[in-house]
Amino acid sequence: MASSKQWARAEGDARIQQFVVSGDYYAGAGRGHVPPPRALPDAPEALVGRERELGELLAVLEPGSGQRAVVVAGLAGVGKSALAVTAAEQAMERGWFTGGVLFLSLRGYDPAGAVGAGQAVGTLLEGLGVADAELPAGPDGRLARYRSELAARAGDGRHVLVVADDAGDAAQVRDLVPPGGDAHRLLVTSRDRLVAPDFTARVLDLEVLGADAAAELVADALRRVRPEDPRPGAEPRALAEVAGHCGRLPLALSVAAAVLAGDPGLRAAELARQLADARTRLEALSPRDRAGIPTGVRAAFGLSYARLPAEQARLLRLLTALPGPDCALRTIAFALRGADVRRDWKAEGAAVRALLAALARAGLVAEQPTGSDRWRMHDLVRLYAAERAEENAGEDNREEIVDRALQVYSVMLHGAHGHLLPKKAGPEARWFPDLRTALWWLDEERANLVQVVPSYAALGRAEDAIGFSVALCAYLFRRRLFEDLIVTCRIAAEEARRIGDEVSERIFTGEVGTALAETSRLEEANVLHEQLLASYGEEDNGIGKAMTLANLACVSRARGELEEALAAGEQALSLFRALDARGEEGEALAVVGVVLAEQGRTEEGVAMLEQAVAVLEEHGDPLRTARATAHLAGALQEAGRPGEAISEYQKALLVFASMGDWHQQSTVALHLGMLLSWQGRSPEALMVLGEGASAAERAGERDKEGFMRVRVGDGLLSLSAVADAVEEFEAALRLREHATDSGWPAEALHGLGLAYGRQGDFVRSAAAHLEAAALFREAGWETSAARAQKAYEAARRRGRRWWRRLRTRLRR
C-alpha cells in the first residue's frame, strides 16, 4: 500500500483517534471512542477443555455457514467471554474478517445500568470510522447508517465481526444483527439464551468443564505463575478434588488457582479440605476487594439473582429445599403449588415449567436432559440460592414445601414398591401401570430417594424414615446399589434405636450385613451378623434370629466355610418351619441345597433345591423362585444333567428379564450361554450371551459385560461372521479398564488377531497377537501366551508372503 500522510488538529478538549479497518484510515474527533476495530480484549493464553466448543463456534463464524448471529450462553463464570474472544482471534488469523473486529461490552447485568441498543449502535458506528459530527441524531438514523456501512463493506469483500459481550436481553442486540447475506457475523455472550420472536440466532450452550479439564485449568494456572510449582505433579488427586468442589466452573477454578498461586506453601489437599465444607465454600470462592465488596462467585451470581422477578427468585430459593441433586417437574409443581399428584396436574405443571424455563434462560437452572422435565442447578448456584433462602425463610413457607416434596416421594415410592413385592402391594401401586414403569421411575429418582431418609431424620420424623427405608431398600437391593443401601439402612437403624424400635433396628442392621457381604467385605459382615445373633439370646427363636442364621450361612459359604454354612442354614431352616414362614423356609432350603452341592453331595443338593423351588412357587414369589431355580440349574449341571440344567436356566432367565433384574439376568445368561456353547448349540448361545451382555451393561457390571462380549466374538468367529466378531472384540476391549485381571482382555486381543488374519490384515493381526501374548503372561496363562505368540509369528510370516506376492505382481 502506498504511503500517505494525514494531518488533523484538535482544538480545546477534543482528542484525535485513528481507526484502522482493513487498510482504510478514518479520523474522528470527540470523546468516548471505542478501541480500534482489531483491538480485542486479551484472550486466555490457553483455553483449557474447550476444544469442541471452540470448533463449533468457529464453524458458525466461518464464511458460508449461513448464520449471521450466534449467542454463547451459560452460567455466570462459565467462560463465555474467554471462548468468544479466542474464537474471534482465530477467525481473524484465518482471514475471515478482513473488515476488522468490533468489540463492545454491553454490561447487561451491571447494577449501574446496561448499554442501551441505540448507544451500542452509535459505539459501533464510531468503531467503523464514522466521526461524531457525521453520526445521525436519532436512533433510526443511526441504525440505518450502521446497516449501510456494513452493506458497503460487504460489497467490497471486507467482512466484519461484531463481538457483543455480556448482553442482558435480546433488545440490546436485536439491532446489531448484520444486514442480510453471509458477509458479517454477530457474536454475543450472555447468561440468557436470548431467544425472542424478533431475534433469531444460533445458541451455543456452554456447560462447566469436564473433570480432567477442570483440574488441568488449575494446574495450568499454577505453572504459568511459577513453572517450577511442584503441586500439579505432586498432588493431582487433590487438585481434582479442588476442581470438584468448585463445581468445575471456570470462574471458581480461577479463584481457587489464585489462592494457591498466592500462597506457594499451601498444599492443594488443604485447600480441598477447606472447600469440602459446603457451609463456607461460597465464601472461600468469593474474595473481597480493598473496599470489602465481595467479588468472584458470589458477586457473579448476585448480579443474575438481582434481575429475577420475585416469583422466579422465590422458586430458585425453594428448589434448594428439595432433597437430591435434581427434581422432576411433577414434584416441583406439587411442592410449590400444592397440585395433587393424584389428579390431573398439567395446568399447574405448565405454569411452573414456564418459571423454570425462565430460570434456565437466565443460566441458573438447566433441564437435563432436554425434554426430560428434570431440572438441576449447579452446586455453587445451589449454595448461593440456599443463602438467599435463609434470608427469606419467613416468607417462603419452606417447611411446607419440604413436607409436600417428601409426601410426593413417599406416595410414589410405596406405589413402586407394590410392584417390586406384589404380594405386599397396597393401594398406592395403582400410580404405576406395571413393574417396568415403576422401575423406570425408581431409576430416575434414585439420587433423590436416598436423600429422603436423612431428610426425615433431620426433621426428627423417625417413623417416616423407617417406613421409607423399608420400601427403598427393596429397590436398592434389586439394583445392587449396595453402598446406598448401607448408608440408608444405617440411618434407619439409628432412627429405630432412637425411638426404641428394637425390631426395626435389628432388621436394618441385618440388611447392612447382607450388603457388606455382597460387596466382598465378608469379615465385617460376619462380625456384624455374629453380634446380631448374640443379641437374641438362647431362648429367642423368632423370625429375626432365623433370618440372622440364614444370613450367616450365606456369609460362611462365601468365605468357603461350608460346614459352618451348612450348620447355620439347617438351624435357620428348622426355625422357619417351626414358625410356618413358608417364603423364608424356601430361601433357607435353597441355601442348604447350594452348600450341599458345593460340598460334592450333588444329588442331595439337587433334591433340596427342588424342594426350595416348590415351596417358593407355592408361596407365590416369582423372583425368589427364579433365584432358587437358577441355583437348581447350577446343581443339575454339576450333576452331569445338562439338558435339565438348560431347561431350568431358561425358566429363571425369563423371570429375571421380565422383572428387570439385570444382574440376575446377565449372570444366568452367562451360565446358560456357556452351557449351550459346550453342547454345540452355538446360535442359541450367541443370542443368550448377547442379551446377557446388554443386561450386564445396564446393570453397570462392565467386567462381566466385557467377558461376555469376548464369548460372543468367539462364537461369531466360529460361525465365520468375521466382521461382526471384530465389532464384539473391539467393544470388549473398550471395557478393558474395568477388567479385574488381564484374562479376558487378552482373549479379546487374541480373537481380534484371528479375525484380522481372516480379513487379510496381517499387520494388525500380528500386533493384536503380540499384545495378547504379553497379557496372557501377565495373567499367568502360559499355554495361552505360547499360543498367541505362535499366532503372532504366523501372522508375520503370512504378511511377508503376501507382500512378496504383491511386489511380484507389480513388477509384472
KOLTI-47528 format. One line per field, with one value per residue (C-alpha): residue number from 1; x, y, z. Coordinates in steps of 0.25 Angstrom, whole numbers, plus 2048, in hexadecimal, padded with zeros to 3 digits. Layout:
BEGIN
k = c(NUM|...);
X = c(X|...);
Y = c(Y|...);
Z = c(Z|...);
END
This chain:
BEGIN
k = c(1|2|3|4|5|6|7|8|9|10|11|12|13|14|15|16|17|18|19|20|21|22|23|24|25|26|27|28|29|30|31|32|33|34|35|36|37|38|39|40|41|42|43|44|45|46|47|48|49|50|51|52|53|54|55|56|57|58|59|60|61|62|63|64|65|66|67|68|69|70|71|72|73|74|75|76|77|78|79|80|81|82|83|84|85|86|87|88|89|90|91|92|93|94|95|96|97|98|99|100|101|102|103|104|105|106|107|108|109|110|111|112|113|114|115|116|117|118|119|120|121|122|123|124|125|126|127|128|129|130|131|132|133|134|135|136|137|138|139|140|141|142|143|144|145|146|147|148|149|150|151|152|153|154|155|156|157|158|159|160|161|162|163|164|165|166|167|168|169|170|171|172|173|174|175|176|177|178|179|180|181|182|183|184|185|186|187|188|189|190|191|192|193|194|195|196|197|198|199|200|201|202|203|204|205|206|207|208|209|210|211|212|213|214|215|216|217|218|219|220|221|222|223|224|225|226|227|228|229|230|231|232|233|234|235|236|237|238|239|240|241|242|243|244|245|246|247|248|249|250|251|252|253|254|255|256|257|258|259|260|261|262|263|264|265|266|267|268|269|270|271|272|273|274|275|276|277|278|279|280|281|282|283|284|285|286|287|288|289|290|291|292|293|294|295|296|297|298|299|300|301|302|303|304|305|306|307|308|309|310|311|312|313|314|315|316|317|318|319|320|321|322|323|324|325|326|327|328|329|330|331|332|333|334|335|336|337|338|339|340|341|342|343|344|345|346|347|348|349|350|351|352|353|354|355|356|357|358|359|360|361|362|363|364|365|366|367|368|369|370|371|372|373|374|375|376|377|378|379|380|381|382|383|384|385|386|387|388|389|390|391|392|393|394|395|396|397|398|399|400|401|402|403|404|405|406|407|408|409|410|411|412|413|414|415|416|417|418|419|420|421|422|423|424|425|426|427|428|429|430|431|432|433|434|435|436|437|438|439|440|441|442|443|444|445|446|447|448|449|450|451|452|453|454|455|456|457|458|459|460|461|462|463|464|465|466|467|468|469|470|471|472|473|474|475|476|477|478|479|480|481|482|483|484|485|486|487|488|489|490|491|492|493|494|495|496|497|498|499|500|501|502|503|504|505|506|507|508|509|510|511|512|513|514|515|516|517|518|519|520|521|522|523|524|525|526|527|528|529|530|531|532|533|534|535|536|537|538|539|540|541|542|543|544|545|546|547|548|549|550|551|552|553|554|555|556|557|558|559|560|561|562|563|564|565|566|567|568|569|570|571|572|573|574|575|576|577|578|579|580|581|582|583|584|585|586|587|588|589|590|591|592|593|594|595|596|597|598|599|600|601|602|603|604|605|606|607|608|609|610|611|612|613|614|615|616|617|618|619|620|621|622|623|624|625|626|627|628|629|630|631|632|633|634|635|636|637|638|639|640|641|642|643|644|645|646|647|648|649|650|651|652|653|654|655|656|657|658|659|660|661|662|663|664|665|666|667|668|669|670|671|672|673|674|675|676|677|678|679|680|681|682|683|684|685|686|687|688|689|690|691|692|693|694|695|696|697|698|699|700|701|702|703|704|705|706|707|708|709|710|711|712|713|714|715|716|717|718|719|720|721|722|723|724|725|726|727|728|729|730|731|732|733|734|735|736|737|738|739|740|741|742|743|744|745|746|747|748|749|750|751|752|753|754|755|756|757|758|759|760|761|762|763|764|765|766|767|768|769|770|771|772|773|774|775|776|777|778|779|780|781|782|783|784|785|786|787|788|789|790|791|792|793|794|795|796|797|798|799|800|801|802|803|804|805|806|807|808|809|810|811|812);
X = c(800|805|809|801|800|7F4|7F4|7EA|7E9|7E1|7DC|7D8|7D6|7D4|7DC|7E1|7DF|7E2|7DB|7E1|7D7|7DE|7E7|7DE|7E0|7D5|7D7|7CD|7CD|7C6|7C5|7C1|7C6|7C8|7D5|7DA|7D2|7DD|7DF|7D8|7DA|7E5|7E1|7E6|7F4|7ED|7DF|7DE|7D4|7CC|7D1|7C4|7BC|7C7|7C5|7B6|7B7|7C1|7B8|7AD|7B7|7BD|7B9|7AE|7A8|79A|79A|79A|799|79E|79B|7A5|79C|79F|7A0|7A8|7B6|7B6|7C0|7B7|7BF|7CC|7C7|7C1|7CE|7D6|7CD|7CD|7DD|7DE|7D3|7DC|7E8|7E1|7DE|7CF|7CC|7D5|7CC|7D0|7CA|7C2|7C1|7B8|7B3|7A4|7A5|797|798|79F|797|79B|794|795|799|78D|78A|78C|798|79E|79B|7A2|7AE|7AF|7AE|7BA|7C1|7BE|7C5|7B8|7BC|7B4|7B0|7AA|7A2|793|78B|780|781|77A|784|790|78B|789|797|79D|796|79A|7A9|7A9|7A2|7AD|7B8|7B1|7B1|7C0|7C2|7C6|7BF|7BD|7BB|7B4|7B6|7AB|7AF|7A6|799|78D|782|77E|77B|789|78E|782|786|795|792|799|790|78D|797|7A3|7AD|7AD|7AB|7A6|7AB|7A4|7A7|79C|797|78A|787|781|776|76C|762|769|777|77C|78A|791|792|79F|79C|7A9|7AA|7B4|7C1|7C3|7CA|7D8|7D8|7D3|7DF|7E9|7E4|7E8|7F5|7F8|7F5|7FF|80A|808|80B|816|81B|822|816|816|807|802|80B|80B|7FC|7F4|7E9|7E8|7E7|7DC|7D5|7D6|7D0|7C5|7C2|7C2|7B7|7C1|7BC|7C8|7C6|7C6|7D2|7D9|7D7|7DC|7E8|7EB|7EA|7F4|7FD|7FD|801|80C|80D|7FE|7FC|7F1|7EC|7EA|7E2|7DA|7D7|7D3|7CA|7C3|7BB|7AE|7AB|7B8|7BB|7B4|7BB|7C9|7C6|7C1|7CD|7CB|7D1|7D8|7CB|7C6|7BC|7BA|7C0|7C1|7B6|7AC|7AD|7AB|79F|799|798|790|787|784|77E|774|765|760|759|765|76E|765|765|774|775|76B|772|77D|772|770|779|783|78B|77F|770|764|75A|74F|756|759|74B|745|74F|74D|73F|738|734|72F|737|72B|723|726|732|734|72F|738|743|743|743|74F|756|755|75C|767|769|76B|776|77C|77D|784|78E|78A|784|784|77B|784|782|77A|76B|76C|765|770|777|784|78D|79C|7A1|7A6|799|792|79B|798|789|789|790|784|77A|77F|77D|76F|76B|75F|759|75B|754|760|75B|74E|756|75F|753|74C|758|75B|74C|74D|75A|753|746|74D|758|74D|746|752|755|748|74D|75A|753|745|741|742|73C|734|72A|736|73A|730|738|741|73B|745|753|75B|755|757|766|768|763|76C|778|775|773|77D|787|77B|775|782|781|773|777|781|777|76D|778|77C|76D|76C|762|767|75B|75B|76A|768|75B|762|76F|767|762|76F|778|770|773|781|784|77D|786|792|795|79B|7A3|796|78F|79A|798|789|788|792|78A|77D|783|788|77A|774|77D|77A|76B|76D|769|772|76B|76E|77C|77F|779|781|78E|78C|78A|797|79E|798|79C|7AA|7AB|7A6|7B2|7BC|7BE|7BC|7C3|7BB|7AE|7B2|7B5|7A8|79F|7A6|7A4|795|793|799|78F|783|787|785|776|773|76F|767|768|773|77C|779|77C|789|78D|789|792|79D|79C|79E|7AA|7B0|7AE|7B5|7C1|7C2|7BE|7B4|7B2|7AF|7A6|79E|79C|797|78E|788|785|77E|776|771|76D|766|75E|75A|755|74E|755|754|75B|767|767|768|774|77B|779|780|78C|78D|78C|797|7A0|79D|7A0|7AD|7B1|7B0|7A3|79D|791|78D|78F|786|77B|77C|77B|76F|768|76C|766|759|757|75A|751|746|749|747|754|759|767|76B|766|76F|77B|779|776|784|78B|784|789|797|796|790|79B|7A5|79E|7A0|792|794|786|77F|788|786|777|778|781|777|76C|774|778|76A|766|773|771|762|765|770|77A|786|791|78A|786|795|79A|790|793|7A1|7A0|795|79D|7AA|7A2|79B|7A8|7AE|7A2|7A5|799|7A1|795|78D|79A|79D|78F|78F|79D|79A|78D|795|7A0|795|78F|79D|79F|792|796|7A3|7AB|7B5|7BF|7B4|7B0|7BE|7BF|7B2|7B5|7C2|7BA|7B0|7BC|7C2|7B4|7B3|7C1|7BE|7B2|7BB|7B3|7C1|7BC|7B2|7BD|7C6|7BC|7B9|7C8|7CA|7BE|7C4|7D2|7CB|7C7|7D5|7D7|7CC|7D3|7D7|7E2|7E9|7E2|7D6|7DD|7E8|7DD|7D7|7E4|7E7|7D9|7DB|7E8|7E2|7D7|7E0|7E8|7DB|7D9|7E8|7EC|7F9|800|7F4|7F3|801|800|7F4|7FA|807|7FF|7F7|803|808|7FB|7F9|807|803|7F7|800|7F9|806|7FF|7F6|802|80A|7FE|7FD|80C|80B|7FF|808|813|80A|803|811|814|807|809|817|812|806|80F|819|80E|809|816|818|80A|80E|81B|814);
Y = c(800|80E|816|823|82E|833|83F|843|84E|84D|859|85B|84E|846|839|833|824|81B|80F|805|7FC|7F3|7FD|809|815|81D|829|82D|837|837|82F|821|819|80A|804|801|7F6|7EC|7EE|7E3|7E0|7D7|7C8|7BE|7B8|7AA|7A7|79A|790|798|791|78C|799|7A1|799|79A|7A9|7AB|7A2|7AD|7B9|7B2|7B8|7B0|7AB|7B2|7B8|7C7|7C7|7BD|7BE|7B7|7B5|7B0|7B1|7BD|7BA|7AE|7B5|7BB|7C7|7BF|7B6|7C1|7C9|7BD|7B9|7C8|7C8|7BB|7BF|7CC|7C3|7BB|7C7|7C6|7D4|7DE|7E9|7E8|7E4|7ED|7EA|7F1|7ED|7EF|7EE|7E6|7E3|7EF|7F5|803|801|7FA|7FF|803|7FE|80C|80E|801|805|812|80C|802|80D|815|808|807|815|81E|82B|831|83C|832|82A|82B|832|827|818|815|81D|817|809|80C|811|805|7FB|804|804|7F4|7F3|7FB|7F3|7E6|7EC|7EE|7E0|7E6|7DC|7E2|7DA|7E1|7DB|7E0|7DB|7D9|7DC|7DC|7DB|7D9|7E8|7EC|7E4|7E4|7F0|7EB|7DF|7E2|7E4|7D8|7D0|7C8|7D3|7D7|7D0|7D4|7CC|7CE|7C9|7C9|7C2|7C1|7B9|7C6|7BE|7C8|7C9|7D5|7D0|7C3|7BE|7B0|7AD|7A6|7A2|7A2|798|796|790|781|77B|779|787|78E|788|78C|79A|79C|795|79D|7AA|7A6|7A2|7B0|7B7|7AE|7A4|79C|79B|78D|78C|788|77C|778|77A|776|770|77C|785|77C|77E|78D|78D|784|78E|799|792|793|7A1|7A9|7B6|7AE|7A6|7B3|7B8|7AB|7AB|7B9|7B5|7AA|7B3|7BE|7B4|7AB|7A3|7A0|791|78E|784|78E|797|78B|789|797|797|78A|791|796|7A0|7A8|7A4|7B0|7BA|7B3|7B5|7C4|7CC|7DB|7E7|7F2|7F9|7EC|7E9|7DA|7D6|7C9|7BE|7C5|7D2|7CC|7C4|7D0|7D8|7CD|7CC|7DA|7DB|7D0|7D3|7D0|7C3|7BD|7C1|7BA|7AD|7AE|7AE|7A4|79A|799|793|787|77A|776|77C|77E|77D|779|784|77C|77C|78B|78E|787|78C|79B|79C|790|78A|77C|771|768|771|778|781|786|795|797|790|799|7A5|7A0|79C|7AA|7AF|7A4|7A7|7B6|7B2|7A9|7B5|7BD|7B1|7AE|7A0|796|78B|77F|778|782|77E|775|77E|77C|789|78B|796|798|794|7A2|7A9|7A0|7A5|7B3|7B1|7AA|7B7|7BF|7B5|7B7|7C6|7C3|7B7|7BE|7C2|7B5|7AB|7A2|797|795|794|789|782|781|77D|771|76D|76C|763|75B|758|755|74C|744|743|73E|734|72E|729|724|71C|719|711|71D|727|732|73C|745|73A|740|74C|743|73B|730|72C|731|73F|73E|73A|746|750|74A|74A|759|75D|755|760|768|75C|759|767|766|75D|767|772|76B|768|777|77B|771|768|75A|752|758|756|747|745|74C|743|736|739|740|734|72A|733|735|726|723|72D|728|736|731|73E|746|73A|73A|749|749|73D|743|74F|748|73F|74B|751|744|744|752|74F|741|739|72D|724|72E|731|722|721|72D|728|71B|722|729|71C|716|722|721|712|716|720|715|71B|70D|70F|71C|715|708|710|718|70C|705|711|712|703|704|70F|706|6FC|6ED|6ED|6F7|6EE|6F9|6FD|707|6FC|6F3|6FD|701|6F2|6F1|6FE|6F8|6EB|6F4|6FB|6EE|6E8|6F4|6F2|6E4|6DF|6D4|6CD|6D9|6DE|6D0|6D1|6DF|6DC|6D0|6D7|6E2|6D8|6D2|6DF|6E4|6D6|6D8|6E6|6E2|6EC|6E6|6F0|6F1|6E2|6E1|6EA|6E2|6D5|6DC|6E0|6D2|6CC|6D4|6D1|6C2|6C3|6CB|6C0|6B6|6B0|6B4|6AB|6AF|6BE|6BC|6B5|6C1|6CB|6C5|6C6|6D4|6D7|6D0|6D7|6E5|6E2|6DF|6EB|6F4|6FB|6FB|702|6F9|6ED|6F1|6F2|6E4|6DF|6E5|6DE|6D1|6D2|6D4|6C8|6C0|6C4|6BF|6B2|6B0|6B2|6BD|6BC|6BE|6C9|6D1|6D0|6D5|6E1|6E5|6E5|6EE|6F7|6FA|6FF|708|70E|711|717|720|719|71C|716|708|709|70B|700|6F5|6F9|6F7|6E9|6E5|6EB|6E3|6D6|6D8|6DA|6CE|6C6|6CB|6D4|6E0|6E8|6E7|6EA|6F7|6FC|6F9|6FF|70C|70F|70C|716|720|71D|71E|72B|731|72B|733|725|729|71E|713|71A|71A|70B|708|710|708|6FC|701|705|6F7|6F1|6FB|6F7|6E8|6EB|6F3|700|707|716|714|70D|719|722|71A|718|727|72A|721|728|735|730|72A|735|72E|720|71B|713|713|705|709|716|70C|703|70F|713|704|703|710|70C|6FF|708|712|706|701|70E|70E|71A|713|71F|722|713|711|71E|718|70A|711|719|70D|705|70F|710|701|700|70B|703|6F6|6EF|6EA|6E0|6EB|6F4|6EA|6E8|6F7|6F8|6ED|6F4|701|6FB|6F4|702|708|6FC|6FD|70C|70B|701|70A|716|70E|709|717|71C|711|715|724|721|719);
Z = c(800|7FC|808|80B|815|81D|825|830|83B|847|84E|85C|864|857|854|847|846|83A|836|82C|825|81A|816|815|81E|825|82E|839|844|851|85E|861|855|855|853|845|83D|83F|84E|855|864|867|865|86F|86C|86C|86A|872|86F|865|858|854|857|850|844|844|845|83A|831|833|831|824|817|810|81E|81B|829|82B|83A|845|854|85E|86A|878|887|88D|88D|883|87A|86F|86C|86C|862|859|859|856|84A|845|845|83E|834|831|830|825|81D|81E|823|81B|81E|82D|83A|843|852|85C|86A|86C|87B|87B|889|88F|89A|895|888|87B|86E|866|858|852|85A|855|846|848|84E|843|839|83F|83E|82F|82E|82E|834|83F|836|82C|836|833|83E|840|843|836|82E|835|833|824|823|82B|821|815|81A|81B|80E|807|80D|809|7FB|7FC|801|80F|819|827|834|83F|84D|857|865|871|86B|875|86C|85D|85C|85E|852|848|840|840|837|829|81D|814|80D|812|813|822|82F|83D|849|856|864|86E|87B|874|867|861|85A|855|849|843|845|83F|842|843|852|857|866|86D|879|884|881|881|88D|887|880|88D|895|889|889|898|895|889|890|89B|891|88A|897|89B|891|89C|8A5|8AA|8AD|89F|89F|8AD|8B1|8A4|8AD|8B6|8AA|8A5|8B2|8B2|8A4|8A8|8B4|8AA|8A2|896|894|88D|896|8A3|89E|89B|8A9|8AF|8A6|8AA|8B9|8B6|8AE|8B8|8C3|8BD|8CB|8CB|8C7|8BD|8C7|8D2|8C8|8C4|8D3|8D5|8C9|8CD|8D7|8D0|8DB|8D8|8C9|8C3|8CC|8C9|8BA|8BB|8C0|8C3|8BC|8C4|8C7|8CD|8C2|8BE|8B1|8AA|8AA|8B4|8AD|89F|8A4|8AB|89E|898|8A4|8A5|898|89B|89C|8AA|8A6|89F|8AB|8B5|8AC|8AB|8BB|8BD|8B3|8BE|8C8|8BF|8C2|8B8|8AC|8A2|8A3|89A|895|89C|8A9|8A8|8A4|8B0|8BA|8B5|8B2|8B9|8AC|8B0|8A8|8A9|8A0|892|895|887|889|896|88F|883|88C|894|887|882|88E|88D|87F|882|88D|882|879|884|885|893|891|886|881|880|876|86E|86D|879|883|88D|892|898|89D|89E|8AC|8AF|8AA|8B4|8BF|8BB|8BA|8C8|8CD|8C7|8CD|8DB|8D9|8D5|8DE|8E4|8D6|8CE|8D7|8D5|8DF|8D8|8CB|8D1|8D7|8C9|8C2|8CC|8CA|8BB|8BD|8C7|8C0|8B3|8B9|8C0|8B3|8AC|8B8|8B6|8A8|8AE|8B8|8B2|8BE|8C7|8BD|8C3|8BC|8B8|8AE|8A4|8A2|898|88E|88F|894|889|88B|89A|898|88E|898|8A3|89A|896|8A5|8AB|8AF|8B5|8BC|8C4|8C9|8CF|8DB|8E0|8DE|8E6|8F1|8F1|8F3|8FF|8F8|8FB|8F7|8EA|8E8|8EC|8E3|8D7|8D9|8D8|8CB|8C6|8CA|8C1|8B5|8B9|8BB|8AD|8A6|8AF|8B3|8C0|8C4|8C4|8CB|8D6|8D9|8D9|8E2|8EC|8ED|8EE|8F9|901|900|905|910|914|916|91C|910|912|907|8FC|901|900|8F2|8ED|8F3|8ED|8DF|8E1|8E4|8D7|8CF|8D5|8D1|8C3|8C1|8C6|8D4|8D9|8E7|8EA|8E6|8EF|8FB|8FA|8F8|904|90C|908|90A|919|91B|91A|925|927|929|91E|912|90A|8FB|8FE|903|8F8|8ED|8F4|8F4|8E5|8E2|8EA|8E1|8D5|8DA|8DF|8D1|8CA|8D4|8D0|8DD|8D8|8E5|8ED|8E2|8E2|8F1|8F1|8E5|8EB|8F8|8F1|8E9|8F5|8FC|8EF|8EE|8FD|8FA|8EE|8E6|8D8|8D0|8D9|8DA|8CB|8CB|8D6|8CE|8C3|8CB|8D1|8C3|8BD|8C9|8C7|8B8|8BB|8C5|8BA|8BF|8B2|8B1|8BF|8BB|8AF|8B8|8C2|8B7|8B0|8BE|8BE|8B1|8B4|8C1|8BB|8AF|8B9|8C1|8B4|8B4|8A6|8A8|8B3|8AC|8A0|8A9|8AE|8A0|89B|8A7|8A3|895|89A|8A3|897|88E|899|89A|88B|887|87C|876|883|887|879|87C|88A|886|87B|885|88E|883|87E|88C|88E|881|883|890|88C|895|88C|896|897|888|884|88E|88A|87B|87D|883|879|86D|870|873|865|85F|865|860|852|851|84C|846|853|85B|854|855|864|866|85E|866|873|86F|86D|87B|881|87B|880|88E|88D|88E|883|887|885|878|872|875|86F|862|861|861|857|84E|84F|84B|83F|83A|83B|832|828|82B|82C|82B|836|83E|83C|842|84E|851|84F|858|863|862|864|872|876|880|888|888|895|88F|881|87D|874|86E|86A|864|85D|856|852|84C|845|83F|83A|834|82D|828|821|81B|815|81F|823|829|833|835|839|842|84A|84C|851|85B|85F|862|86B|873|874|87A|884|888|889|87E|878|86E|868|867|85F|856|854|852|847|840|840|839|82F|82C|829|820|819|818|812|807|804|802|7F9|7F0|7EF|7EB|7E0|7DA|7DA|7D3|7C8);
END
